[in-house]
Amino acid sequence: MKTLCRIFNVHRSSYRYWCRPKEPDIERTIKRSLVSEAWKVSGGSAGARTIATMVTNTHNVKLGRWLAGKLMKELIIVSCQERKHKYNRGGNERIDIPNLLNRQFAVTKPDQVWCGDVTYIWTGSRWAYLAVVLDLFARKPVSWAMSFAPDSELTAKALQMAWELRGHPKQVMFHSDQGSHYTSRQYRQALWRYQMTQSISRRGNCWDNSPMERFFRSLKTEWVPTTGYQSFSCSSSDLI
């Protein structure tokens, strides 16, 4: 040992200190356990920032996002959230249905602005389509409907459910993209019947309806199974 320390220019006292059994870091071990627990509770969707907030607020244990990230690496766990990708931007606006909302997402009361969109979910043997109506005030869904066809009947059903559940509100602005299931005569007649004002995003600009895009992203990464549902009935019962 003396010869090796001389060759590598290492003090023997330093080598003996390095060989001493290390005492376990109890505080770090506890935080590792809490990080793992928070990640499991989130269904594997939470990242370092969210996990740090969950541990700090739930267990009153001070944990920063950087340490949470290091502990996640040690535990070999990662967030299942999809990475950001580049969206195409567009600026064309429908002349007959303007973009009245204009990204003013901070509303002051319920039933002031509703947003809608349609997404697809695998149901065992075929794709099913989910239409959701979201109240911008609470950023929570008011109603939803599912079918095997992304048509105006589907979106009108979701709109009717929201209108009935909220007690027939008036002067609601409904915002959506330029999908045909929102610009059809059938759907526009439903909006006229419920005395709602229609607002449409600009073509190719998903940021004009970003609250709905964010909701569907969270739904698919945190709630819907990665491989979809076994059947249409299973998906319907799980989403209720």
Backbone torsions as a table, in degrees:
resi	resn	phi	psi	omega
1	MET	NA	-40.1	179.8
2	LYS	-60.9	-41.9	-179.6
3	THR	-66.2	-43.4	-179.4
4	LEU	-64.9	-40.5	178.2
5	CYS	-63.4	-36.8	178.6
6	ARG	-68.8	-39.4	-179.4
7	ILE	-64.6	-44.4	-176.6
8	PHE	-91.6	5.7	176.5
9	ASN	57.2	49.1	179.6
10	VAL	-120.9	132.3	177.9
11	HIS	-68.4	141.6	-179.2
12	ARG	-65.0	-32.3	178.4
13	SER	-65.6	-37.7	178.2
14	SER	-66.5	-39.8	179.1
15	TYR	-65.0	-42.1	179.1
16	ARG	-63.6	-38.5	178.4
17	TYR	-64.7	-38.1	179.1
18	TRP	-67.7	-31.6	-179.3
19	CYS	-78.8	-16.6	-179.4
20	ARG	-62.6	141.3	178.0
21	PRO	-63.7	130.2	-177.6
22	LYS	-78.8	135.7	176.0
23	GLU	-76.6	137.4	-178.7
24	PRO	-65.6	140.9	176.8
25	ASP	-84.5	97.2	-174.2
26	ILE	-63.0	-41.8	-178.6
27	GLU	-63.3	-42.5	179.5
28	ARG	-67.0	-37.4	178.8
29	THR	-63.0	-40.5	179.0
30	ILE	-64.8	-42.5	-179.4
31	LYS	-66.5	-36.6	176.4
32	ARG	-60.7	-42.4	179.7
33	SER	-64.9	-41.1	-179.9
34	LEU	-68.2	-36.9	176.8
35	VAL	-62.8	-44.9	178.9
36	SER	-62.7	-40.1	179.7
37	GLU	-65.8	-44.3	179.9
38	ALA	-64.1	-38.5	179.4
39	TRP	-64.5	-40.3	179.2
40	LYS	-68.4	-39.0	179.4
41	VAL	-62.4	-36.5	-179.4
42	SER	-78.7	-0.3	-178.3
43	GLY	73.2	23.9	179.2
44	GLY	80.6	8.7	-175.4
45	SER	-95.4	-21.7	-174.6
46	ALA	-75.1	141.8	175.2
47	GLY	-98.1	-172.1	-175.1
48	ALA	-61.5	-42.2	-178.7
49	ARG	-63.4	-45.9	-179.1
50	THR	-67.0	-41.1	179.6
51	ILE	-63.5	-41.2	178.4
52	ALA	-60.3	-41.6	178.9
53	THR	-66.7	-42.3	-179.8
54	MET	-62.4	-45.6	-178.7
55	VAL	-66.1	-42.1	-178.1
56	THR	-66.4	-43.9	-176.0
57	ASN	-78.9	-38.1	-175.1
58	THR	-80.3	-42.9	-174.7
59	HIS	-108.2	1.3	179.5
60	ASN	56.7	37.8	177.8
61	VAL	-113.5	121.7	-177.5
62	LYS	-69.2	121.3	-178.2
63	LEU	-145.4	122.3	177.9
64	GLY	-87.5	163.2	-177.2
65	ARG	-66.6	-32.6	-178.2
66	TRP	-70.3	-42.8	176.9
67	LEU	-66.7	-38.0	177.3
68	ALA	-60.7	-39.3	177.5
69	GLY	-64.8	-41.0	178.1
70	LYS	-64.4	-42.4	179.7
71	LEU	-66.8	-34.0	176.2
72	MET	-65.0	-38.2	177.0
73	LYS	-65.0	-40.6	178.6
74	GLU	-64.0	-36.1	-179.4
75	LEU	-84.5	-6.0	-178.1
76	ILE	56.5	52.0	175.2
77	ILE	-126.5	144.9	-179.7
78	VAL	-136.8	159.9	176.1
79	SER	-74.7	140.6	179.0
80	CYS	-89.6	7.9	178.0
81	GLN	-63.6	140.1	178.9
82	GLU	-68.0	145.0	177.7
83	ARG	-72.1	154.8	178.1
84	LYS	-66.2	143.6	175.9
85	HIS	-133.0	161.5	-174.2
86	LYS	-79.9	126.7	178.7
87	TYR	-96.5	146.5	172.3
88	ASN	-73.1	139.6	-180.0
89	ARG	-107.7	141.7	178.6
90	GLY	-138.9	161.5	-177.7
91	GLY	-131.5	2.9	-178.1
92	ASN	-75.3	136.5	-177.4
93	GLU	-123.3	140.3	177.5
94	ARG	-67.0	134.7	-179.0
95	ILE	-72.1	-39.2	-176.4
96	ASP	-79.1	-24.6	178.4
97	ILE	-130.1	94.8	-176.0
98	PRO	-76.1	167.6	177.5
99	ASN	-86.5	78.1	-175.8
100	LEU	-68.9	-32.7	-178.6
101	LEU	-66.8	-43.2	174.8
102	ASN	53.4	41.7	176.6
103	ARG	63.7	23.2	175.5
104	GLN	-87.5	77.2	-171.7
105	PHE	-83.3	-12.4	-178.7
106	ALA	-87.4	90.7	179.9
107	VAL	-93.8	162.0	-171.3
108	THR	-105.5	-8.3	-178.0
109	LYS	-156.4	159.4	177.9
110	PRO	-65.8	157.6	176.4
111	ASP	57.1	30.8	174.6
112	GLN	-96.2	-45.7	177.5
113	VAL	-137.4	126.8	172.2
114	TRP	-111.4	146.6	175.0
115	CYS	-119.3	152.9	179.2
116	GLY	-140.9	152.7	175.8
117	ASP	-164.5	168.7	-178.5
118	VAL	-128.4	137.3	174.8
119	THR	-132.6	173.4	-177.5
120	TYR	-117.6	147.5	-179.2
121	ILE	-137.8	135.8	179.0
122	TRP	-75.9	130.7	-176.6
123	THR	-125.2	53.1	174.0
124	GLY	91.8	-60.8	-176.9
125	SER	-127.2	-9.8	-178.8
126	ARG	-159.0	166.3	179.0
127	TRP	-82.4	139.5	171.7
128	ALA	-115.3	157.5	-174.8
129	TYR	-117.2	133.6	-176.7
130	LEU	-114.2	121.6	175.7
131	ALA	-106.8	131.6	-176.1
132	VAL	-127.9	142.3	171.9
133	VAL	-112.5	124.6	-174.7
134	LEU	-116.5	132.9	174.2
135	ASP	-87.8	120.8	-176.5
136	LEU	-66.0	-22.5	-177.3
137	PHE	-64.9	-47.8	-179.0
138	ALA	-103.3	-6.2	-177.6
139	ARG	56.2	35.8	178.8
140	LYS	-123.6	147.8	-179.4
141	PRO	-67.2	137.5	175.8
142	VAL	-90.9	-40.2	-179.0
143	SER	-157.0	169.7	177.5
144	TRP	-157.2	162.6	177.3
145	ALA	-150.3	149.9	-179.9
146	MET	-131.1	145.8	174.6
147	SER	-162.0	176.9	179.4
148	PHE	-91.6	3.6	-179.4
149	ALA	-132.0	123.9	179.3
150	PRO	-83.1	66.9	-174.7
151	ASP	-113.2	-176.3	-178.3
152	SER	-68.4	-27.0	177.2
153	GLU	-63.4	-38.3	178.6
154	LEU	-65.6	-51.2	-177.8
155	THR	-67.8	-34.0	178.1
156	ALA	-67.6	-33.7	178.0
157	LYS	-66.1	-43.2	177.7
158	ALA	-63.9	-39.7	179.1
159	LEU	-65.8	-42.6	179.4
160	GLN	-62.5	-41.4	178.8
161	MET	-62.1	-42.6	179.6
162	ALA	-64.8	-42.5	-179.2
163	TRP	-62.7	-39.6	-179.6
164	GLU	-74.3	-41.1	-179.0
165	LEU	-66.2	-31.6	-179.0
166	ARG	-91.2	10.0	174.2
167	GLY	75.7	38.0	175.9
168	HIS	57.2	57.5	179.5
169	PRO	-68.7	157.2	-179.9
170	LYS	-120.4	160.0	177.5
171	GLN	59.6	38.1	175.5
172	VAL	-89.5	136.3	172.6
173	MET	-91.8	128.2	177.8
174	PHE	-110.8	122.3	-177.1
175	HIS	-115.1	140.6	179.4
176	SER	-156.2	-177.7	174.2
177	ASP	-85.0	-170.2	-176.3
178	GLN	-93.8	25.1	177.2
179	GLY	-61.0	146.9	-177.2
180	SER	-63.5	-24.7	179.0
181	HIS	-74.2	-7.7	175.1
182	TYR	-110.3	-19.3	-178.1
183	THR	-104.3	1.3	-178.7
184	SER	-69.8	162.5	178.5
185	ARG	-63.6	-38.6	-179.4
186	GLN	-60.2	-43.9	-177.0
187	TYR	-73.7	-37.8	179.9
188	ARG	-68.5	-30.9	175.2
189	GLN	-67.9	-36.7	177.2
190	ALA	-64.4	-41.4	177.3
191	LEU	-63.8	-40.5	178.0
192	TRP	-64.0	-39.3	-179.8
193	ARG	-65.3	-36.0	-179.8
194	TYR	-89.6	6.1	178.5
195	GLN	57.8	48.7	178.9
196	MET	-111.6	149.7	176.7
197	THR	-97.1	132.8	-176.7
198	GLN	-97.7	137.9	175.6
199	SER	-129.7	138.5	-175.1
200	ILE	-125.5	137.3	176.2
201	SER	-65.7	158.5	173.0
202	ARG	-70.4	151.5	-175.6
203	ARG	-64.7	130.9	176.8
204	GLY	72.8	16.8	-178.0
205	ASN	-123.5	91.6	-176.1
206	CYS	-69.8	-20.2	-179.5
207	TRP	-66.1	-21.2	177.9
208	ASP	-67.9	-18.4	177.8
209	ASN	-129.6	40.0	-173.7
210	SER	-62.1	-31.7	177.1
211	PRO	-60.0	-38.0	178.2
212	MET	-70.9	-40.1	178.7
213	GLU	-61.1	-41.7	179.9
214	ARG	-67.6	-38.2	179.2
215	PHE	-63.7	-45.4	-179.5
216	PHE	-66.7	-34.1	177.5
217	ARG	-64.3	-45.7	178.0
218	SER	-63.8	-39.9	-179.8
219	LEU	-60.2	-44.7	-174.9
220	LYS	-78.4	-26.3	-178.1
221	THR	-93.7	-24.9	-175.0
222	GLU	-110.9	-16.9	-173.5
223	TRP	-124.3	-53.0	-176.8
224	VAL	-72.0	130.9	178.1
225	PRO	-57.3	149.9	-177.2
226	THR	-59.2	-37.6	-178.8
227	THR	-91.9	8.2	-179.4
228	GLY	82.2	-165.7	-179.0
229	TYR	-104.9	159.3	-178.4
230	GLN	-72.8	-28.3	-178.3
231	SER	-155.6	169.3	178.5
232	PHE	-65.3	-38.3	-179.6
233	SER	-66.0	-37.1	178.9
234	CYS	-65.0	-41.5	-179.7
235	SER	-67.5	-39.4	-179.1
236	SER	-65.0	-44.3	-178.9
237	SER	-69.4	-32.8	-178.6
238	ASP	-74.4	-30.3	-177.2
239	LEU	-85.5	-12.0	-179.5
240	ILE	-69.3	NA	NA
